[in-house]
């Protein structure tokens, strides 16, 4: 069966090569760890491995999933220092972020393509006793090889959207054996749990444990917004030369079409507007909305070469500031008087609203929120978020800027929801340890 899957992968890669080669050249993604993508693990990547200890392999696909592992890994290291932890990532941004966060304390490796030879090479080198997949990322060869090696595979923070579920259902005879091999699923919601069951995971292996994002946000015990700060945010404000007499609006994790919508809606307001696109490959595209925008990558370099950034350098009222450096969204959120959460005005399902709310920020989100439907519903019920249609964005922002009391109430209500939902990460750890082989 694995030979058939390998052949299918090869044919798909061959037929689509003009598309993905052009895409990789255009975005720069061809600069990657190719040996790692074919299962090779270097001695340097194994520097924290100890053959006498149990090994947990955690797979986090990209930047967002890597960030979601922070609290999980911290608790595991604190509570069970006798365990080896390996964090494997797929994308370049995820790998860079994982290296930045964890390179000094655990093994960071590249997750391989699902060719059987690559998976076998990868698992033989790292020798995990259990595998934890963040959110989903189920691959047939990987699951089958783990099953043959008696390596349990658990899904953490399990999420299966209606769109993904409908696609899997089209190929149910092929995907069902793979899902049946999953040892346990920690689903975020009852809806997700039902979908995992519909794809073949036995009901007794599915546990509804909420999302670990409530814990990853880590708001302080005092829910007053002015007490929430993030190291490095002041440096962003300085490099942008923000006028602190103006309110600052941060549009975070935006998607195609939204940056133009936001710039147009807010262009006549006396504000600092910081836009943070979700995908790095879109930075140059977003900058073309108005060439007068101030790019973080440019002013950061100018600051490092001691070029003084004056008001005349940046323009009296720039159309927007573009945060085109990675790993700084949280810092930008800390500067905000108001946050607009992206991918929610263009039908892409919404980005994560939990992090800015945890920082004590009033948050506006668009009507497309199915990626975080459970969290948005909880915030909405507690009046801790504003859902806004694209046509009403200008008016909604103006009203909030004119009403500091409403902004404060939104932020405090939202933080109260987060406090009430925390504790999921410990339940996920308990599930991992429950399925960790004892011998």
C-alpha positions in Angstrom: 0.0 0.0 0.0 2.8 2.4 0.8 4.3 1.8 -2.7 1.0 2.9 -4.2 0.9 6.1 -2.0 4.5 6.8 -2.9 3.7 6.5 -6.6 0.7 8.8 -6.2 2.8 11.4 -4.5 5.4 11.2 -7.3 2.8 11.5 -10.0 1.1 14.4 -8.3 4.5 16.2 -7.8 5.4 15.5 -11.5 2.1 16.8 -12.9 2.0 19.9 -10.7 5.7 20.8 -10.9 5.3 23.8 -13.1 2.9 25.3 -10.5 4.9 24.6 -7.4 8.3 25.4 -9.0 7.0 28.8 -10.1 5.4 29.4 -6.7 8.6 28.5 -4.8 10.7 30.7 -7.1 8.3 33.6 -6.7 8.1 33.4 -2.9 11.6 32.3 -2.2 10.5 29.1 -0.5 13.0 27.1 -2.6 15.5 28.2 0.0 14.8 25.5 2.5 16.2 22.5 4.2 15.9 20.0 1.4 17.8 17.1 3.1 15.5 17.6 6.1 12.4 17.4 4.0 13.6 14.0 2.9 14.0 12.8 6.4 17.6 13.6 7.2 18.4 14.7 10.8 21.8 16.2 11.5 23.9 15.5 14.7 23.5 19.2 15.6 19.7 18.8 15.5 20.1 15.9 17.9 22.3 17.6 20.4 19.6 17.5 23.2 18.7 13.8 22.6 19.4 11.3 25.4 19.0 7.6 24.5 18.1 6.7 28.1 15.0 8.9 28.2 11.6 8.7 26.6 11.1 10.8 23.6 8.0 12.8 22.6 7.9 14.1 19.0 5.6 17.1 18.6 4.7 18.1 15.1 3.7 21.8 14.5 3.2 22.7 10.9 3.9 26.4 10.7 4.4 29.6 12.8 0.9 29.6 14.4 1.2 25.9 15.5 4.7 26.5 16.8 3.5 29.4 18.9 0.7 27.3 20.2 3.2 24.7 21.6 5.0 27.3 23.8 3.0 26.7 27.0 2.7 22.9 26.4 6.4 22.5 26.0 7.1 24.8 29.0 4.9 22.7 31.3 6.3 19.4 30.0 9.8 20.5 30.7 8.9 21.8 34.1 6.8 18.8 35.2 8.8 16.0 33.4 12.4 17.0 33.0 13.3 13.4 32.3 11.5 13.4 28.9 13.2 14.2 25.6 11.1 16.6 23.5 11.5 16.9 19.7 9.7 19.6 17.9 9.3 19.0 14.1 8.0 21.7 11.8 7.1 21.8 8.1 7.4 25.4 6.9 10.4 27.7 6.8 8.6 30.3 9.1 7.7 27.5 11.5 11.2 26.1 11.6 12.8 29.6 12.1 10.3 30.3 14.9 10.9 27.0 16.6 14.7 27.5 16.4 14.3 30.9 17.9 12.2 29.7 20.8 13.6 26.2 21.6 17.0 25.6 19.9 18.8 25.9 23.3 16.6 23.5 25.2 15.3 20.7 22.8 15.7 19.1 19.4 14.2 21.1 16.5 13.9 19.2 13.3 12.3 19.4 9.9 9.2 17.3 9.4 9.7 15.1 6.2 7.6 14.7 3.1 5.3 11.7 3.4 7.4 9.4 1.2 7.9 6.1 3.1 11.7 6.2 2.8 11.8 9.7 4.2 9.5 8.9 7.1 11.4 5.7 8.0 14.7 7.6 7.9 13.3 10.4 10.1 11.8 8.0 12.7 14.8 5.8 12.8 17.0 8.8 13.6 14.8 10.4 16.3 13.3 7.2 17.8 10.1 8.8 19.3 8.1 6.8 21.9 5.0 8.8 21.1 4.0 11.4 18.4 1.8 14.4 19.0 0.3 16.1 16.0 -0.8 19.7 16.5 -4.4 20.3 15.3 -4.5 17.7 12.5 -1.8 17.1 9.8 -2.6 13.4 9.3 -0.5 11.7 6.6 -1.1 8.1 5.5 2.5 6.8 5.2 3.5 8.5 8.5 0.5 7.0 10.4 1.0 3.5 8.9 4.8 3.4 9.7 4.1 4.6 13.2 1.5 1.9 13.6 4.0 -0.8 12.3 6.6 0.5 14.8 4.1 0.5 17.7 4.5 4.3 18.1 1.2 5.9 19.5 0.0 9.0 17.6 -2.2 11.5 19.4 -3.8 14.6 17.9 -3.5 17.7 20.1 -5.7 20.8 19.9 -7.7 18.8 17.3 -9.4 21.0 14.7 -11.3 19.8 11.7 -13.2 22.5 9.8 -16.4 21.8 7.9 -14.5 22.6 4.7 -11.7 20.1 5.4 -14.2 17.5 6.6 -16.2 17.7 3.4 -13.0 17.2 1.4 -11.9 14.2 3.4 -15.4 12.7 3.1 -15.0 12.6 -0.7 -12.1 10.2 -0.3 -13.4 8.4 2.8 -12.5 4.8 1.7 -8.9 6.0 1.3 -8.5 8.2 4.4 -10.6 6.1 6.9 -7.8 3.5 7.5 -5.4 6.4 8.3 -7.7 8.0 10.8 -8.5 4.6 12.4 -4.7 4.4 13.3 -4.8 7.5 15.5 -4.4 6.5 19.1 -6.2 9.5 20.6 -7.7 12.8 19.6 -8.0 15.9 21.9 -10.7 17.8 20.0 -11.3 21.4 20.7 -15.1 21.3 20.3 -17.9 18.8 20.1 -18.3 19.6 16.4 -14.7 18.8 15.7 -15.0 15.6 17.7 -18.0 14.5 15.6 -16.1 15.1 12.4 -13.1 13.1 13.6 -15.5 10.2 14.4 -17.0 10.6 10.9 -13.6 9.9 9.4 -13.0 6.7 11.3 -11.5 7.6 14.7 -13.3 5.4 17.3 -15.5 7.4 19.7 -13.7 6.0 22.7 -10.5 7.6 21.5 -11.9 11.1 21.1 -11.7 13.5 24.1 -13.1 17.1 24.1 -10.5 19.2 25.9 -11.0 22.7 24.5 -8.2 24.7 22.8 -4.7 25.2 24.3 -4.8 28.7 22.8 -6.6 29.9 26.0 -3.5 29.0 27.9 -0.9 30.2 25.3 -2.3 33.7 25.5 -1.3 33.9 29.2 -3.0 37.2 30.3 -1.8 38.5 33.6 -3.9 38.1 36.7 -4.8 41.8 36.7 -7.2 42.4 33.8 -6.5 46.2 33.5 -5.3 46.7 29.9 -2.6 49.2 30.9 -0.7 46.5 32.8 -0.1 44.3 29.8 3.2 45.0 28.1 5.4 42.9 25.7 9.2 43.2 25.6 10.3 44.8 22.4 7.1 46.7 21.6 8.7 50.0 22.5 11.5 49.4 20.0 8.8 48.9 17.2 7.2 52.2 18.2 10.6 54.0 18.1 11.7 52.5 14.8 8.3 53.5 13.2 8.6 56.9 15.0 4.9 56.6 16.0 3.1 59.7 17.0 1.9 58.6 20.5 -0.6 61.5 20.5 -2.6 59.5 17.9 -4.4 56.3 18.7 -2.8 53.2 17.2 -4.8 50.6 15.3 -3.2 47.2 14.5 -4.7 45.1 11.8 -3.2 41.6 12.5 -2.8 38.5 10.4 -4.6 40.0 7.4 -5.3 38.2 4.2 -5.7 39.0 0.5 -8.0 42.0 -0.2 -8.2 43.1 3.5 -5.3 45.5 3.6 -6.8 47.6 0.8 -10.2 47.5 2.5 -8.7 48.6 5.9 -6.5 51.3 4.4 -9.5 52.7 2.4 -11.8 52.6 5.4 -9.5 54.3 7.8 -7.6 56.7 5.5 -9.3 59.8 6.7 -8.8 59.1 10.4 -6.0 60.7 12.5 -4.4 57.4 13.6 -1.3 55.3 13.4 -2.3 52.2 11.4 0.0 49.2 11.6 -0.8 46.3 9.2 0.7 42.8 9.8 0.0 40.4 6.9 -0.2 36.8 7.8 1.9 35.5 4.9 5.5 36.8 4.5 5.3 36.3 0.7 2.7 39.0 0.6 4.7 41.7 2.2 5.8 43.3 -1.1 2.3 43.0 -2.5 0.8 44.8 0.5 3.5 47.6 0.3 2.3 48.5 -3.2 -1.1 49.6 -1.9 0.7 52.9 -1.2 4.4 53.2 -1.8 4.6 55.8 1.0 3.9 53.2 3.6 6.6 52.8 6.2 8.1 49.3 6.2 9.5 47.8 9.5 12.3 46.0 7.6 13.5 49.3 6.2 13.3 51.5 9.3 14.7 48.7 11.5 17.8 48.6 9.3 18.0 52.4 9.3 17.8 52.3 13.1 20.7 49.8 13.3 22.8 52.1 11.2 22.0 55.0 13.4 19.9 56.9 10.9 17.6 59.3 12.9 13.9 58.9 11.9 12.2 62.2 11.9 8.6 63.2 11.2 9.7 64.5 7.8 11.5 61.3 7.0 8.3 59.2 7.4 5.8 61.9 6.2 3.4 63.8 8.4 0.6 61.2 8.2 1.7 58.0 6.5 -1.1 55.8 5.0 0.1 52.9 7.1 3.0 51.1 8.8 3.8 47.7 7.4 5.2 45.2 9.9 7.1 43.0 7.5 9.3 41.2 10.0 8.5 37.8 11.6 7.6 37.0 15.2 6.6 40.6 16.1 2.8 40.5 15.9 2.4 40.2 19.7 4.7 43.2 20.1 2.6 45.2 17.7 -0.6 44.2 19.5 0.8 45.5 22.7 1.0 49.0 21.1 -2.6 49.0 20.0 -5.5 51.1 21.3 -7.7 49.0 19.0 -7.1 45.7 17.1 -8.7 44.5 13.9 -8.2 40.7 13.4 -7.7 39.7 9.8 -8.8 36.9 7.4 -12.3 37.6 8.7 -13.4 40.1 6.0 -12.5 38.0 3.0 -14.1 34.6 3.6 -10.9 32.9 4.9 -12.4 32.0 8.3 -10.7 34.5 10.6 -7.4 34.6 12.5 -6.8 34.1 16.2 -8.5 36.8 18.3 -7.4 35.3 21.7 -3.9 36.8 21.8 -4.8 40.5 21.4 -7.7 40.1 23.8 -5.4 38.5 26.3 -3.2 41.6 26.1 -6.2 43.7 27.2 -7.0 45.1 23.7 -10.5 45.8 22.4 -10.9 43.7 19.2 -12.9 44.1 16.0 -13.3 41.0 13.8 -15.1 40.5 10.5 -18.1 38.2 9.9 -16.0 35.2 8.6 -14.8 33.5 11.8 -15.3 29.7 11.2 -11.7 29.0 12.0 -12.3 30.2 15.6 -16.0 29.9 15.8 -16.0 28.5 19.4 -13.8 31.3 20.8 -15.6 34.1 18.9 -18.9 32.8 20.2 -17.7 32.8 23.8 -16.3 36.4 23.4 -19.5 37.5 21.7 -21.7 36.1 24.4 -19.7 37.9 27.1 -19.6 41.2 25.0 -15.8 40.9 24.7 -15.5 41.3 20.9 -17.2 43.3 18.2 -18.2 41.6 15.0 -18.2 44.1 12.1 -19.2 43.9 8.5 -16.8 45.4 5.9 -19.2 48.2 5.1 -19.4 49.3 8.7 -15.7 49.3 9.5 -15.2 53.0 9.3 -18.1 53.8 11.5 -17.3 51.1 14.0 -13.7 52.2 14.4 -14.7 55.9 14.8 -17.3 55.0 17.5 -14.8 53.0 19.5 -12.1 55.6 19.3 -14.5 58.2 20.6 -15.6 55.9 23.5 -12.7 54.8 25.7 -15.1 53.4 28.3 -16.5 51.0 25.7 -13.1 49.9 24.6 -12.1 49.2 28.2 -15.2 47.2 28.8 -14.7 45.1 25.7 -11.1 44.3 26.7 -12.0 43.4 30.3 -14.9 41.2 29.2 -12.7 39.4 26.7 -10.0 38.8 29.3 -12.5 37.4 31.8 -13.5 34.8 29.1 -9.9 33.8 28.7 -9.4 33.4 32.4 -12.5 31.2 32.7 -11.4 28.8 29.9 -7.8 28.2 30.9 -6.5 24.7 31.9 -6.7 22.8 28.6 -2.9 22.4 28.2 -2.6 20.3 31.4 -5.4 18.0 30.1 -3.4 17.6 26.9 -0.3 16.7 28.8 -2.2 14.1 30.8 -3.5 12.6 27.5 0.0 12.3 26.1 1.4 10.7 29.3 -1.6 8.3 29.4 -0.7 7.0 26.0 3.1 7.0 26.4 4.3 3.4 26.4 5.6 2.4 29.8 8.3 0.0 28.4 
